[in-house]
Amino acid sequence: MRGIKAIYQPDHFENPRILTTPEDVDDMFDVLLAEDIHAVQFFSLDRPDTPEGWPDHELIAGVRKDREAGVLSSMDASCEPIGHVVSIGNPELGRGPVYYTCVDSVRDFPLFSEIPIEKVRQAVKEFVTSCGKRPTCVEWDDPGVYEEY
């Protein structure tokens, strides 16, 4: 197992943090929550790139200490029928956007996609130990179109 590239600091584009164990995930989450870093991009080093040289997948995990919640977004060309999905928290919250900062850009997610931070942590551990497969410990749905309120 070669591990998972984690990008959550500007210097990680050139020198990503590599996660190979659940303990690595816990250490990273400690940093995210202590430094109020919102989101991380993950790519498996154990999966082949597309012929164009790009990953065929991406997992984004967001954590917001101020909201005591997090989000997950999974893009995976090998998953049918939907290649891009987000975690499902409380569907009654609707699709209004909630924002997470990922390195130096802001990403929006549907509000219904927020789940407890510990569930986000569990999903990232599963992503790491499965060599980059979409985590099964959470429910997923099409992100749809976000409604502004």
Salt bridges, closest charged atoms under 4 A:
ASP26 OD1 - ARG121 NH1 2.92
ASP26 OD1 - LYS125 NZ 2.99
ASP36 OD1 - HIS38 NE2 3.74
ASP56 OD1 - ARG47 NH2 3.05
ASP56 OD1 - HIS57 ND1 2.95
ASP66 OD2 - ARG64 NH2 2.75
ASP76 OD2 - ARG47 NH1 2.91
GLU114 OE2 - ARG67 NE 2.79
GLU118 OE1 - ARG121 NE 3.28
